[in-house]
Amino acid sequence: MSTPDQERPDLIPLIDLEPAEADTVADAMANVGLEAVLHRLDIGAREGTMAKALVRVYVARSQLKDARSVVRGVLPGYAGTADSRPETLGSEEERAWADIVAELRSDGFTEPTPPNPGYRPDPVERFVPPDPPPIPRLHRTTVLAWIGLVGGIILAIVGVSAFDETSVALLGIGIFVVGFVSLIYRMRERDPDDDDDGAVV
């Protein structure tokens, strides 16, 4: 047979009493707005001895402290602790186990909090870099200067090694020098409309 705390996880055993005392406690708790669930126990029936009728009082875990205060007020002889409550279980092991479970539930055990259905995590802000500027197009003079620079070196090497002609080598060197000077001159040119002096702050 299932117990109330198995059917409702929010309930916890408070105390085991005689049926008349349990009814008195339940009435007193109802008067102050606390819920008490009563469950009949037949102590001794499993061991073959005469069954002793007791009633276990269950309360909501959140109302445990208030319920203990009501029990102390109605039944001053009961402190609501494991040491002061009457014999309720058929064996020492069962009583010790019940004490451990009751202590865990009353002191540190809490039901896991369900997730909030309305919770939405904040959107993650990601840095999106701006598009890079377009690659500048080379001026025609700059392209010709680079061709002269590279072509002059190649012409000088080929003229010396393949043709053994000094005139071809000199022509290659001349083209190289013209390309080099053109590149240097192009570096010094500035846009007349550019007011920027090049300073970076």
TATA-V133437 format. One record per residue. N is the residue number from 1. SS is DSSP state (alpha for helix, beta for strand, coil for the rest). PSI is psi in radians with two decimals (999 if undefined). NEAR is the number of other C-alpha atoms within 8 Angstrom. Layout:
BEGIN
((N SS PSI NEAR) (N SS PSI NEAR))
END
This chain:
BEGIN
((1 coil 2.32 2) (2 coil 2.71 5) (3 coil 2.81 7) (4 alpha -0.61 10) (5 alpha -0.29 11) (6 alpha -0.58 7) (7 alpha -0.58 7) (8 coil 1.81 7) (9 coil -0.28 7) (10 coil -0.14 7) (11 beta 2.64 11) (12 beta 2.48 14) (13 beta 2.35 10) (14 beta -0.97 12) (15 beta 2.70 9) (16 beta 2.25 12) (17 beta 2.90 12) (18 coil 2.67 9) (19 alpha -0.73 9) (20 alpha -0.73 7) (21 alpha -0.68 8) (22 alpha -0.70 14) (23 alpha -0.69 8) (24 alpha -0.78 9) (25 alpha -0.74 11) (26 alpha -0.72 13) (27 alpha -0.74 8) (28 alpha -0.68 10) (29 alpha -0.66 13) (30 alpha -0.59 10) (31 alpha -0.50 7) (32 coil 0.16 6) (33 coil 0.35 6) (34 coil 2.53 10) (35 coil 2.29 9) (36 beta 2.28 11) (37 beta 2.17 9) (38 beta 2.45 10) (39 beta 2.18 10) (40 beta 2.38 8) (41 beta 2.45 9) (42 beta 1.52 9) (43 beta 2.31 12) (44 coil -0.24 12) (45 coil -0.58 10) (46 coil -0.43 7) (47 coil 0.06 6) (48 coil 0.04 6) (49 coil 3.10 7) (50 coil 2.28 6) (51 coil 2.40 8) (52 beta 2.10 9) (53 beta 2.07 10) (54 beta 2.79 13) (55 beta 2.20 13) (56 beta 2.25 14) (57 beta 2.18 15) (58 beta 2.49 15) (59 beta 2.86 15) (60 beta 2.47 11) (61 alpha -0.64 10) (62 alpha -0.28 5) (63 alpha 0.23 9) (64 alpha -0.80 12) (65 alpha -0.76 7) (66 alpha -0.67 7) (67 alpha -0.66 12) (68 alpha -0.66 11) (69 alpha -0.67 8) (70 alpha -0.75 11) (71 alpha -0.74 13) (72 alpha -0.61 12) (73 alpha -0.67 7) (74 alpha -0.70 9) (75 coil 1.51 7) (76 coil -0.38 8) (77 coil -0.26 5) (78 coil 2.22 10) (79 coil -0.16 10) (80 coil 0.26 11) (81 coil 2.97 7) (82 coil -0.55 6) (83 coil -0.52 4) (84 coil -0.20 8) (85 coil 2.70 11) (86 coil 2.95 6) (87 coil 2.11 4) (88 coil -0.32 8) (89 coil 2.76 9) (90 coil -0.29 10) (91 coil 2.83 6) (92 alpha -0.68 7) (93 alpha -0.74 6) (94 alpha -0.67 9) (95 alpha -0.75 11) (96 alpha -0.72 8) (97 alpha -0.75 8) (98 alpha -0.66 8) (99 alpha -0.74 9) (100 alpha -0.81 8) (101 alpha -0.76 8) (102 alpha -0.67 10) (103 alpha -0.75 8) (104 alpha -0.74 9) (105 alpha -0.66 11) (106 alpha -0.50 10) (107 alpha -0.90 6) (108 coil -0.21 6) (109 coil 2.26 7) (110 coil 2.58 5) (111 coil 2.49 4) (112 coil 2.43 4) (113 coil 2.19 4) (114 coil 2.66 4) (115 coil 2.54 5) (116 coil 2.09 5) (117 coil -0.39 4) (118 coil -0.01 4) (119 coil 2.30 6) (120 coil 2.18 4) (121 coil 2.62 4) (122 coil 2.46 4) (123 coil 2.46 4) (124 coil 2.15 4) (125 coil 2.19 4) (126 coil 2.46 4) (127 coil 2.16 4) (128 coil 1.92 4) (129 coil 2.62 4) (130 coil 2.78 4) (131 coil 2.44 4) (132 coil 2.65 4) (133 coil 2.68 4) (134 coil 2.62 4) (135 coil 2.22 4) (136 coil 2.49 4) (137 coil 2.40 4) (138 coil 2.49 6) (139 coil 2.65 6) (140 alpha -0.67 6) (141 alpha -0.67 7) (142 alpha -0.72 11) (143 alpha -0.79 9) (144 alpha -0.65 9) (145 alpha -0.72 13) (146 alpha -0.70 11) (147 alpha -0.74 10) (148 alpha -0.68 13) (149 alpha -0.90 14) (150 alpha -0.76 9) (151 alpha -0.62 11) (152 alpha -0.72 16) (153 alpha -0.80 11) (154 alpha -0.76 9) (155 alpha -0.68 13) (156 alpha -0.73 14) (157 alpha -0.78 9) (158 alpha -0.70 10) (159 alpha -0.65 15) (160 alpha -0.77 12) (161 alpha -0.70 7) (162 alpha -0.88 6) (163 alpha -0.28 7) (164 coil 0.64 7) (165 coil 2.16 8) (166 alpha -0.58 8) (167 alpha -0.67 7) (168 alpha -0.71 11) (169 alpha -0.73 14) (170 alpha -0.64 9) (171 alpha -0.74 11) (172 alpha -0.73 15) (173 alpha -0.68 12) (174 alpha -0.76 9) (175 alpha -0.70 12) (176 alpha -0.79 14) (177 alpha -0.72 10) (178 alpha -0.76 11) (179 alpha -0.71 14) (180 alpha -0.80 12) (181 alpha -0.67 8) (182 alpha -0.73 11) (183 alpha -0.74 11) (184 alpha -0.75 8) (185 alpha -0.67 8) (186 alpha -0.51 8) (187 alpha -0.53 6) (188 alpha -0.25 6) (189 coil 2.52 6) (190 coil 2.64 5) (191 coil 2.18 5) (192 coil -0.38 5) (193 coil -0.06 4) (194 coil 2.00 6) (195 coil -0.09 5) (196 coil 2.25 5) (197 coil 0.06 4) (198 coil -0.03 4) (199 coil 2.42 5) (200 coil 2.20 3) (201 coil 999 2))
END
